[in-house]
Amino acid sequence: FGEHSVSALLGYEWRSSYYSNLMYANRDSYVPEPWSSNVAVGITNLTSTFNQTNALDRILSQFARVEYDYNDKYLMTANIRRDGYGSKFGPENRYGTFPGVSLGWVISKEDFMSQVSFINLLKLRAGYGVLGNAVGPNFAYTRYYEPGYSFDWSEQPEAAKRETGLQVVSKLPNSEIQWESVATANIGIDASFWSGRLAMSIDFYSRQTKEMLYDVPVALSAGVGATVQANIGQMSNKGLEFQIDHRNNVGDFSYNVTFNGGFNKNELISLNPDLERLFISSGNIGAGESGGGFYGGAAICRSEPGQPLGQFYGLQTAGIYATDAASGETRPTYSGYTPRAGDLIYVDQNTDGVINASDMVYIGNPWPKFTYGLALGGGWKNIEVKLQFSGTLGNDIYNGFDSYEYNFFSDYNSTAKIYDASFFGDNGLTSVPRSATLTVPDRNKNWGAVSDYHIQSGSYMRLKNFQLSYTLPTGLLTRIHISNMKIFFSADNLLVFTGYKGLDPEIPSQGGSILAQGIDFTSPRYPLSRVVSFGVNMTF
């Protein structure tokens, strides 16, 4: 419509998927067992296995979008969608409605900007939108069945009649779970200067996550599984993100620099009152080890309103005892044990003379204060080089592996680091607390209590990729009937600069949980591979 442009979209989507899997494996044991799980006529053994899986996923959606712009100067987009997830939520909470709107003003197209020649683009934008998340397993809102035990009703293998029963899944349902919603408001600026030689983008955002879906631990004595899915509360993320690009040519030399980064403040706003909890404990040190390893499977993270999610929570330390307790000296005891020379000094927060859970405080934050990336590129005639960096600043890591490096464990293996421990072998007092040995246990739990001694800086900068290439001159290639030929060298994860003493500062969340970040004990875990390659690209 002249300088006005309008577009609209209406949509309807229905999706249903069904997955079925049947697995049967058999190894002859030559032991007659007429009631074994046989599905093959004539085979009787004790080692056959049978498994059947059926999964159903259903979602119904309606959506609409309207876009408007006036002379490519004033922009507006509005959208709304309604989703119904039949396999995720119960009848009362199945549907969620999620609107969004964004506005843009291209200031550089205004008449009053026509004389400002060095600005190619100046755009102000703002937006608000809500997204829905339906994380978690299907049918968590109700009790459902799964294949149970199998039984052969006939004692004659050749006439075997195999029947598979059903059993109720042993997990507590929650009929009140509903959509998790993420409402984001942002305002940003995009700009480009001097024919694109310099460009930048800045975004300020506020992201509010409501009705957060999370598997809440359930007491094993309940007999209904280890967790129940629930909407646990509201979380806030506020911050700033930016990107700056610069590129230029100087004679035969060209270069480009891209730097991006973000500051983010994370906070748990509230917990669902139905949980009847003041906080949520999460994370696990010693997961998968017999008896929970040195830590006994202790929770290491705590989330409570007014604090960032999943902060490390444990005992505060104040150095290492240099001597045994003198006659008449009183020291806070740990499980009835009076610490000796070489043991950690735990701070008795409530001054009751006993070190226990009442003395625990927040000891570290796994969330970075700043995340960044840097890309550098340059070329001179036929030579080209590229470097890509990434990193974080201000985050903490709980090093759970050091307990296994400074102690004998399981089959009594250890590492050479145990020789640095106080009073190990011929050692006197060192900067490392006393270790557990075969004859002297670690009664002060220097290596088995969650404490800030094991908190280390997780800040790092990694050279993610390095590339160097040379393109052969065309005149030389023409003689051998090749149109293009490039020789290159590439290296991934070539260098990392960090003060962290563990294997690798890039640590995935434990079990994919947002409440268990920065825990260096996800066994087995290996550092990122360093890959070096050479090659030739040719075009004929």
C-alpha positions as a printed NumPy array, in Angstrom:
array([[  0.   ,   0.   ,   0.   ],
       [  2.386,   2.676,  -1.204],
       [  4.973,   3.184,   1.506],
       [  3.048,   0.884,   3.84 ],
       [  3.71 ,  -2.847,   3.859],
       [  1.619,  -5.41 ,   5.719],
       [  1.898,  -9.184,   5.833],
       [ -0.013, -11.715,   7.891],
       [  0.163, -15.408,   8.614],
       [ -2.316, -17.838,  10.181],
       [ -1.306, -21.363,  11.021],
       [ -2.621, -24.574,  12.462],
       [ -0.379, -27.484,  13.366],
       [ -1.12 , -30.938,  14.658],
       [  1.629, -33.386,  15.41 ],
       [  1.4  , -36.89 ,  16.761],
       [  4.242, -39.363,  16.897],
       [  4.294, -42.918,  18.085],
       [  7.41 , -44.898,  18.759],
       [  7.526, -48.625,  19.408],
       [ 10.553, -50.776,  20.041],
       [ 10.855, -54.507,  20.684],
       [ 14.182, -56.033,  21.635],
       [ 14.968, -59.68 ,  22.263],
       [ 18.393, -61.114,  22.956],
       [ 19.309, -64.717,  23.713],
       [ 22.375, -66.66 ,  24.688],
       [ 22.13 , -70.444,  25.076],
       [ 22.932, -71.603,  28.578],
       [ 22.013, -75.266,  28.012],
       [ 20.046, -75.195,  31.255],
       [ 16.396, -76.324,  30.915],
       [ 14.139, -73.688,  32.433],
       [ 10.564, -74.054,  31.224],
       [  9.369, -70.692,  32.594],
       [ 12.159, -68.561,  31.101],
       [ 11.421, -65.559,  28.866],
       [ 11.467, -67.407,  25.551],
       [  9.969, -66.051,  22.373],
       [ 11.879, -68.398,  20.092],
       [ 10.335, -71.887,  19.927],
       [ 12.706, -74.621,  20.971],
       [ 15.108, -72.488,  23.02 ],
       [ 15.216, -72.804,  26.8  ],
       [ 17.827, -70.901,  28.765],
       [ 18.314, -68.546,  31.662],
       [ 19.92 , -65.679,  29.794],
       [ 17.317, -64.478,  27.344],
       [ 16.181, -60.853,  27.72 ],
       [ 13.125, -59.049,  26.471],
       [ 12.342, -55.349,  26.345],
       [  9.475, -53.419,  24.823],
       [  9.075, -49.629,  24.642],
       [  6.095, -47.626,  23.438],
       [  6.089, -43.816,  23.386],
       [  3.397, -41.37 ,  22.318],
       [  3.852, -37.643,  21.754],
       [  1.001, -35.262,  20.834],
       [  0.855, -31.488,  20.368],
       [ -1.768, -29.17 ,  18.837],
       [ -0.952, -25.541,  17.944],
       [ -2.563, -22.451,  16.441],
       [ -0.49 , -19.388,  15.622],
       [ -0.718, -16.002,  13.936],
       [  1.723, -13.282,  12.932],
       [  1.312,  -9.743,  11.566],
       [  4.203,  -7.678,  10.196],
       [  4.044,  -3.981,   9.326],
       [  6.584,  -1.45 ,   8.131],
       [  6.375,   2.082,   6.859],
       [  8.966,   2.981,   4.255],
       [ 11.454,   0.516,   5.851],
       [ 11.695,   3.059,   8.657],
       [  9.113,   2.086,  11.277],
       [  8.785,  -1.658,  11.897],
       [  6.396,  -3.762,  13.932],
       [  5.855,  -7.503,  14.336],
       [  3.194,  -9.079,  16.546],
       [  2.61 , -12.778,  17.009],
       [  0.706, -15.156,  19.211],
       [  0.531, -18.901,  19.497],
       [ -1.506, -21.35 ,  21.518],
       [ -0.048, -24.785,  22.17 ],
       [ -1.726, -27.81 ,  23.678],
       [  0.601, -30.604,  24.743],
       [ -1.518, -33.658,  25.443],
       [  1.338, -35.964,  26.383],
       [  3.069, -33.49 ,  28.744],
       [  0.303, -31.881,  30.789],
       [ -3.071, -32.889,  32.205],
       [ -6.462, -31.678,  30.905],
       [ -6.537, -28.618,  33.206],
       [ -3.11 , -27.328,  32.179],
       [ -2.685, -28.659,  28.676],
       [ -2.887, -25.338,  26.811],
       [ -0.593, -22.338,  26.98 ],
       [ -0.842, -18.992,  25.185],
       [  2.357, -17.168,  24.272],
       [  2.267, -13.631,  22.755],
       [  5.077, -11.467,  21.444],
       [  5.63 ,  -8.032,  19.923],
       [  8.681,  -6.207,  18.572],
       [  9.182,  -2.62 ,  17.394],
       [ 11.946,  -1.072,  15.336],
       [ 12.931,   2.444,  14.314],
       [ 15.592,   2.881,  11.626],
       [ 16.841,   6.287,  12.712],
       [ 19.409,   6.485,   9.935],
       [ 16.569,   6.769,   7.388],
       [ 15.222,   9.957,   8.941],
       [ 15.735,  13.195,   7.028],
       [ 17.684,  14.782,   9.862],
       [ 20.331,  12.021,   9.489],
       [ 20.964,  12.658,   5.783],
       [ 23.954,  14.903,   6.455],
       [ 25.644,  12.405,   8.793],
       [ 27.53 ,  10.508,   6.115],
       [ 29.687,   8.265,   8.307],
       [ 26.623,   6.484,   9.79 ],
       [ 25.287,   3.797,   7.468],
       [ 22.816,   2.242,   9.889],
       [ 21.36 ,   3.308,  13.208],
       [ 18.431,   1.233,  14.404],
       [ 16.624,   1.265,  17.74 ],
       [ 14.551,  -1.804,  18.602],
       [ 12.539,  -3.153,  21.518],
       [ 10.553,  -6.271,  22.117],
       [  8.593,  -8.374,  24.538],
       [  7.65 , -12.008,  24.149],
       [  6.737, -15.147,  26.008],
       [  7.958, -18.633,  25.112],
       [  6.672, -21.907,  26.53 ],
       [  8.84 , -24.828,  27.6  ],
       [  7.575, -28.362,  28.029],
       [ 10.678, -30.093,  29.328],
       [ 10.556, -33.44 ,  31.069],
       [  9.095, -36.867,  30.359],
       [  5.707, -37.597,  28.825],
       [  2.751, -38.412,  31.083],
       [  4.469, -37.165,  34.255],
       [  1.033, -35.858,  35.298],
       [ -0.546, -39.301,  35.694],
       [  0.148, -42.878,  36.639],
       [  0.858, -45.023,  33.613],
       [  1.898, -48.551,  32.802],
       [  4.949, -50.154,  31.313],
       [  5.722, -53.744,  30.255],
       [  6.25 , -55.923,  33.291],
       [  7.483, -59.458,  33.78 ],
       [  7.136, -62.15 ,  31.135],
       [  6.102, -65.716,  31.763],
       [  5.806, -68.892,  29.679],
       [  2.644, -70.774,  30.611],
       [  3.716, -73.989,  28.952],
       [  6.481, -76.29 ,  30.105],
       [  6.978, -77.497,  26.545],
       [  9.376, -75.173,  24.668],
       [  7.973, -76.07 ,  21.295],
       [  4.525, -75.019,  22.486],
       [  5.669, -72.049,  24.533],
       [  3.059, -69.382,  25.05 ],
       [  4.777, -66.237,  26.254],
       [  2.737, -63.525,  27.993],
       [  4.027, -60.092,  29.103],
       [  2.289, -58.393,  31.985],
       [  1.925, -54.723,  32.841],
       [  3.116, -52.813,  35.86 ],
       [  2.526, -49.28 ,  37.128],
       [  5.568, -47.04 ,  36.659],
       [  7.069, -46.428,  40.093],
       [  7.226, -42.633,  39.851],
       [  5.034, -40.191,  41.711],
       [  2.77 , -38.276,  39.268],
       [  1.933, -34.591,  39.583],
       [ -1.39 , -33.672,  38.006],
       [ -0.757, -29.939,  38.573],
       [  2.345, -29.488,  36.399],
       [  1.932, -26.843,  33.715],
       [  3.844, -24.986,  31.036],
       [  7.073, -23.267,  32.014],
       [  7.017, -19.751,  30.549],
       [  9.936, -17.462,  29.736],
       [  8.999, -13.768,  29.359],
       [ 11.75 , -11.652,  27.8  ],
       [ 11.822,  -7.856,  27.446],
       [ 14.711,  -6.263,  25.614],
       [ 15.862,  -3.011,  24.081],
       [ 18.757,  -2.791,  21.665],
       [ 20.719,  -0.699,  19.204],
       [ 22.282,  -1.771,  15.895],
       [ 24.761,   0.537,  14.203],
       [ 27.158,   0.519,  11.278],
       [ 29.759,   3.175,  10.418],
       [ 32.148,   4.088,   7.611],
       [ 30.745,   1.769,   4.938],
       [ 30.606,  -1.185,   7.307],
       [ 34.185,  -0.983,   8.537],
       [ 32.827,  -0.695,  12.085],
       [ 29.581,  -2.268,  13.29 ],
       [ 28.115,  -2.822,  16.713],
       [ 25.078,  -4.259,  18.451],
       [ 24.019,  -3.812,  22.08 ],
       [ 21.113,  -5.501,  23.884],
       [ 19.761,  -4.945,  27.384],
       [ 17.402,  -7.711,  28.506],
       [ 15.276,  -8.948,  31.366],
       [ 14.244, -12.596,  31.222],
       [ 11.718, -13.904,  33.764],
       [ 11.187, -17.657,  33.906],
       [  7.972, -18.594,  35.696],
       [  6.65 , -22.   ,  36.764],
       [ 10.108, -23.515,  36.311],
       [  9.924, -27.249,  35.63 ],
       [ 12.333, -29.338,  37.678],
       [ 12.596, -32.869,  39.041],
       [ 12.313, -32.392,  42.816],
       [ 13.921, -35.123,  44.979],
       [ 11.549, -37.416,  46.874],
       [ 12.482, -39.429,  49.954],
       [ 13.276, -43.019,  48.963],
       [ 11.076, -44.18 ,  51.835],
       [  8.067, -42.974,  49.836],
       [  8.55 , -45.908,  47.478],
       [  7.562, -43.871,  44.406],
       [ 10.888, -43.208,  42.706],
       [ 13.622, -40.688,  43.399],
       [ 12.039, -37.513,  41.944],
       [  8.745, -35.891,  40.985],
       [  8.388, -33.25 ,  38.3  ],
       [  7.037, -29.947,  39.628],
       [  6.814, -26.23 ,  38.868],
       [  9.261, -24.985,  41.464],
       [  9.194, -21.192,  41.161],
       [ 10.38 , -18.084,  39.333],
       [ 13.863, -17.159,  38.138],
       [ 15.236, -13.859,  36.838],
       [ 18.088, -13.221,  34.416],
       [ 19.072,  -9.638,  33.644],
       [ 22.009,  -8.464,  31.656],
       [ 23.686,  -6.936,  28.667],
       [ 25.009,  -8.497,  25.469],
       [ 27.088,  -6.785,  22.818],
       [ 29.063,  -7.422,  19.644],
       [ 31.637,  -5.207,  17.917],
       [ 32.967,  -5.867,  14.418],
       [ 35.809,  -4.094,  12.661],
       [ 37.233,  -4.899,   9.248],
       [ 39.513,  -3.001,   6.906],
       [ 41.945,  -3.267,   3.989],
       [ 45.369,  -1.64 ,   3.916],
       [ 47.   ,  -2.293,   0.581],
       [ 47.445,  -6.056,   0.153],
       [ 46.706,  -6.613,   3.839],
       [ 43.175,  -7.178,   5.142],
       [ 42.007,  -7.867,   8.666],
       [ 38.857,  -8.325,  10.735],
       [ 38.137,  -8.379,  14.451],
       [ 34.918,  -9.514,  16.137],
       [ 34.441,  -9.3  ,  19.875],
       [ 31.253, -10.3  ,  21.668],
       [ 30.403, -10.633,  25.314],
       [ 27.691, -10.682,  27.885],
       [ 27.069,  -9.783,  31.519],
       [ 24.301, -11.654,  33.303],
       [ 22.823, -11.549,  36.804],
       [ 20.912, -14.646,  37.828],
       [ 18.51 , -14.782,  40.788],
       [ 15.873, -17.14 ,  42.131],
       [ 12.888, -14.881,  42.828],
       [ 10.556, -17.3  ,  44.613],
       [  9.794, -20.956,  45.281],
       [  6.386, -22.521,  44.852],
       [  4.717, -22.518,  48.318],
       [  3.298, -25.981,  47.569],
       [  6.831, -27.371,  47.795],
       [  6.913, -26.433,  51.491],
       [ 10.641, -25.783,  51.192],
       [ 12.805, -22.776,  51.945],
       [ 15.477, -23.968,  49.497],
       [ 16.319, -26.748,  47.041],
       [ 19.472, -28.833,  47.373],
       [ 21.038, -30.177,  44.196],
       [ 24.258, -31.482,  42.722],
       [ 26.096, -34.552,  43.902],
       [ 29.723, -35.225,  44.684],
       [ 30.606, -38.899,  44.433],
       [ 27.737, -39.858,  42.122],
       [ 28.296, -43.348,  40.771],
       [ 30.947, -44.265,  43.35 ],
       [ 30.421, -47.025,  45.869],
       [ 28.921, -45.451,  48.978],
       [ 29.028, -42.059,  47.298],
       [ 32.853, -41.928,  47.351],
       [ 34.657, -39.6  ,  49.737],
       [ 31.662, -37.277,  49.957],
       [ 29.025, -39.928,  50.571],
       [ 26.908, -38.506,  47.761],
       [ 26.502, -35.151,  49.541],
       [ 24.548, -32.336,  47.882],
       [ 26.79 , -29.432,  47.031],
       [ 24.466, -26.745,  45.629],
       [ 21.636, -24.764,  47.167],
       [ 19.002, -22.528,  45.588],
       [ 16.909, -20.171,  47.687],
       [ 15.001, -16.958,  46.952],
       [ 17.159, -13.866,  46.727],
       [ 20.253, -15.817,  45.667],
       [ 21.649, -17.053,  42.322],
       [ 20.59 , -20.575,  41.373],
       [ 22.735, -23.517,  42.388],
       [ 25.398, -21.736,  44.428],
       [ 27.944, -23.911,  46.191],
       [ 27.018, -24.391,  49.839],
       [ 29.379, -25.793,  52.434],
       [ 31.914, -25.106,  55.159],
       [ 34.158, -22.066,  55.204],
       [ 37.831, -22.69 ,  55.954],
       [ 40.486, -20.484,  57.548],
       [ 43.72 , -22.292,  56.697],
       [ 45.352, -25.432,  58.095],
       [ 46.17 , -26.223,  61.728],
       [ 49.941, -25.944,  62.187],
       [ 50.098, -27.915,  65.456],
       [ 48.105, -30.39 ,  67.461],
       [ 45.803, -28.96 ,  70.104],
       [ 47.768, -27.804,  73.13 ],
       [ 46.854, -28.828,  76.647],
       [ 43.688, -26.959,  77.616],
       [ 43.115, -25.669,  74.065],
       [ 39.576, -26.045,  72.717],
       [ 38.985, -26.557,  69.027],
       [ 35.654, -27.047,  67.23 ],
       [ 35.153, -30.772,  66.732],
       [ 33.982, -32.594,  63.626],
       [ 31.826, -35.657,  64.418],
       [ 33.524, -35.858,  67.82 ],
       [ 37.034, -35.594,  66.377],
       [ 39.416, -32.841,  67.508],
       [ 41.436, -31.709,  64.473],
       [ 45.212, -32.183,  64.463],
       [ 48.126, -30.538,  62.705],
       [ 47.55 , -30.709,  58.963],
       [ 43.751, -30.675,  59.194],
       [ 41.633, -27.918,  57.694],
       [ 40.38 , -25.186,  60.029],
       [ 36.602, -25.065,  59.624],
       [ 34.944, -21.815,  60.668],
       [ 32.487, -22.375,  63.515],
       [ 29.853, -19.929,  62.291],
       [ 27.565, -20.251,  65.334],
       [ 30.433, -20.682,  67.865],
       [ 28.869, -23.762,  69.469],
       [ 32.131, -25.726,  69.376],
       [ 30.805, -28.275,  66.859],
       [ 31.267, -28.283,  63.08 ],
       [ 28.087, -29.48 ,  61.389],
       [ 25.425, -28.47 ,  58.854],
       [ 24.564, -25.385,  60.929],
       [ 27.949, -23.903,  60.029],
       [ 27.45 , -24.14 ,  56.256],
       [ 27.352, -20.946,  54.189],
       [ 27.493, -19.999,  50.518],
       [ 31.064, -20.624,  49.376],
       [ 31.042, -20.094,  45.599],
       [ 29.064, -19.144,  42.519],
       [ 29.266, -21.243,  39.335],
       [ 27.757, -18.534,  37.099],
       [ 30.24 , -16.369,  35.124],
       [ 30.099, -12.632,  35.612],
       [ 31.212, -12.231,  31.991],
       [ 31.324, -14.543,  28.979],
       [ 33.079, -13.572,  25.777],
       [ 34.307, -14.594,  22.377],
       [ 36.977, -13.149,  20.103],
       [ 37.569, -13.835,  16.411],
       [ 40.655, -12.524,  14.606],
       [ 41.365, -12.811,  10.907],
       [ 43.95 , -11.487,   8.568],
       [ 45.19 , -11.944,   5.055],
       [ 48.164, -10.829,   3.004],
       [ 48.13 , -11.663,  -0.669],
       [ 47.61 , -15.456,  -0.756],
       [ 48.167, -16.09 ,   2.961],
       [ 45.24 , -16.182,   5.376],
       [ 45.113, -16.708,   9.142],
       [ 42.118, -17.076,  11.499],
       [ 41.916, -17.392,  15.279],
       [ 38.857, -17.975,  17.446],
       [ 38.876, -17.543,  21.246],
       [ 36.201, -18.047,  23.916],
       [ 36.186, -17.71 ,  27.674],
       [ 34.556, -16.74 ,  30.949],
       [ 35.399, -14.508,  33.9  ],
       [ 34.279, -14.613,  37.519],
       [ 32.848, -18.142,  37.832],
       [ 33.82 , -20.757,  40.419],
       [ 34.34 , -24.513,  40.023],
       [ 34.055, -27.137,  42.715],
       [ 36.968, -29.526,  42.114],
       [ 35.616, -32.862,  43.297],
       [ 38.383, -34.831,  41.604],
       [ 41.138, -33.573,  43.893],
       [ 39.913, -35.86 ,  46.682],
       [ 40.849, -38.815,  44.483],
       [ 44.198, -37.295,  43.522],
       [ 45.378, -36.719,  47.104],
       [ 44.08 , -39.926,  48.716],
       [ 44.092, -43.679,  48.376],
       [ 40.72 , -44.867,  47.128],
       [ 38.936, -48.065,  46.093],
       [ 41.772, -50.355,  44.974],
       [ 44.197, -48.039,  46.823],
       [ 45.352, -46.176,  43.761],
       [ 46.276, -42.51 ,  43.864],
       [ 48.419, -39.966,  42.039],
       [ 51.808, -38.41 ,  42.731],
       [ 49.995, -35.409,  44.248],
       [ 49.515, -37.36 ,  47.47 ],
       [ 53.2  , -36.712,  48.206],
       [ 52.328, -33.02 ,  48.653],
       [ 49.921, -33.695,  51.544],
       [ 50.791, -32.707,  55.1  ],
       [ 52.426, -35.467,  57.159],
       [ 52.359, -37.976,  54.322],
       [ 55.442, -40.166,  54.521],
       [ 58.29 , -38.005,  55.779],
       [ 56.429, -34.729,  55.152],
       [ 55.851, -32.168,  57.803],
       [ 53.245, -29.427,  57.453],
       [ 52.63 , -28.359,  53.839],
       [ 50.095, -26.163,  52.093],
       [ 47.932, -29.25 ,  51.399],
       [ 45.775, -30.735,  54.183],
       [ 46.3  , -34.18 ,  55.65 ],
       [ 45.192, -37.099,  53.416],
       [ 43.55 , -40.386,  54.226],
       [ 45.955, -43.356,  54.287],
       [ 45.464, -47.06 ,  54.799],
       [ 46.156, -46.728,  58.528],
       [ 45.016, -43.164,  59.347],
       [ 41.533, -42.206,  58.096],
       [ 40.526, -38.637,  57.23 ],
       [ 38.402, -38.065,  60.321],
       [ 38.295, -34.293,  59.786],
       [ 36.879, -34.871,  56.285],
       [ 39.488, -32.607,  54.702],
       [ 38.717, -34.357,  51.432],
       [ 35.169, -35.519,  52.147],
       [ 33.277, -32.456,  53.431],
       [ 31.956, -29.799,  51.067],
       [ 34.147, -26.779,  51.808],
       [ 35.606, -23.731,  50.109],
       [ 39.064, -25.363,  50.125],
       [ 37.963, -27.177,  46.971],
       [ 36.564, -24.047,  45.277],
       [ 38.776, -22.836,  42.447],
       [ 38.518, -20.086,  39.853],
       [ 36.85 , -21.283,  36.664],
       [ 37.872, -18.293,  34.551],
       [ 39.579, -19.251,  31.313],
       [ 40.415, -18.227,  27.763],
       [ 40.629, -20.963,  25.138],
       [ 41.989, -20.819,  21.617],
       [ 39.138, -22.81 ,  20.105],
       [ 40.448, -22.833,  16.56 ],
       [ 43.515, -21.727,  14.618],
       [ 43.743, -21.836,  10.835],
       [ 46.595, -20.965,   8.495],
       [ 46.215, -21.343,   4.745],
       [ 48.005, -20.523,   1.525],
       [ 46.337, -20.299,  -1.881],
       [ 48.67 , -21.101,  -4.75 ],
       [ 48.898, -18.524,  -7.545],
       [ 46.481, -19.09 , -10.417],
       [ 49.201, -18.823, -13.043],
       [ 51.053, -21.761, -11.554],
       [ 47.912, -23.912, -11.282],
       [ 46.811, -23.317, -14.879],
       [ 49.769, -25.293, -16.146],
       [ 48.603, -28.395, -14.268],
       [ 44.901, -27.882, -15.077],
       [ 43.838, -26.969, -11.527],
       [ 41.593, -23.925, -11.098],
       [ 42.146, -23.47 ,  -7.332],
       [ 44.407, -25.051,  -4.715],
       [ 44.647, -24.164,  -1.025],
       [ 47.042, -25.729,   1.485],
       [ 45.92 , -25.38 ,   5.093],
       [ 46.832, -26.158,   8.693],
       [ 44.089, -26.262,  11.356],
       [ 44.103, -26.874,  15.108],
       [ 41.155, -27.145,  17.527],
       [ 41.511, -26.502,  21.283],
       [ 45.164, -25.69 ,  20.825],
       [ 45.676, -23.625,  24.   ],
       [ 43.817, -22.81 ,  27.204],
       [ 44.808, -20.144,  29.731],
       [ 43.324, -20.764,  33.189],
       [ 44.135, -20.922,  36.858],
       [ 41.936, -23.981,  37.325],
       [ 43.888, -27.035,  38.502],
       [ 41.5  , -29.711,  37.239],
       [ 41.274, -31.418,  33.872],
       [ 39.343, -28.745,  32.004],
       [ 37.526, -25.547,  33.056],
       [ 34.684, -26.109,  30.548],
       [ 32.391, -28.295,  32.623],
       [ 28.913, -29.427,  31.578],
       [ 26.098, -29.241,  34.088],
       [ 25.568, -32.376,  36.134],
       [ 22.774, -34.399,  34.579],
       [ 21.814, -31.411,  32.43 ],
       [ 20.427, -29.609,  35.493],
       [ 20.437, -25.816,  35.665],
       [ 20.762, -26.201,  39.457],
       [ 24.002, -28.213,  39.281],
       [ 26.569, -26.142,  37.388],
       [ 30.348, -26.054,  37.731],
       [ 30.776, -29.387,  39.551],
       [ 33.893, -31.147,  38.337],
       [ 32.799, -34.641,  39.128],
       [ 30.798, -36.094,  36.274],
       [ 32.439, -39.449,  35.804],
       [ 33.601, -40.334,  33.246],
       [ 34.585, -36.912,  31.923],
       [ 37.459, -36.167,  29.622],
       [ 39.024, -32.874,  28.554],
       [ 38.268, -31.525,  25.099],
       [ 40.332, -33.232,  22.415],
       [ 43.094, -31.288,  20.718],
       [ 42.824, -31.916,  16.991],
       [ 45.565, -30.915,  14.55 ],
       [ 45.054, -31.382,  10.826],
       [ 46.757, -30.625,   7.526],
       [ 45.084, -30.682,   4.183],
       [ 44.776, -29.555,   0.604],
       [ 41.618, -28.284,  -1.124],
       [ 41.671, -28.479,  -4.914],
       [ 39.169, -27.473,  -7.565],
       [ 39.599, -28.814, -11.096]])
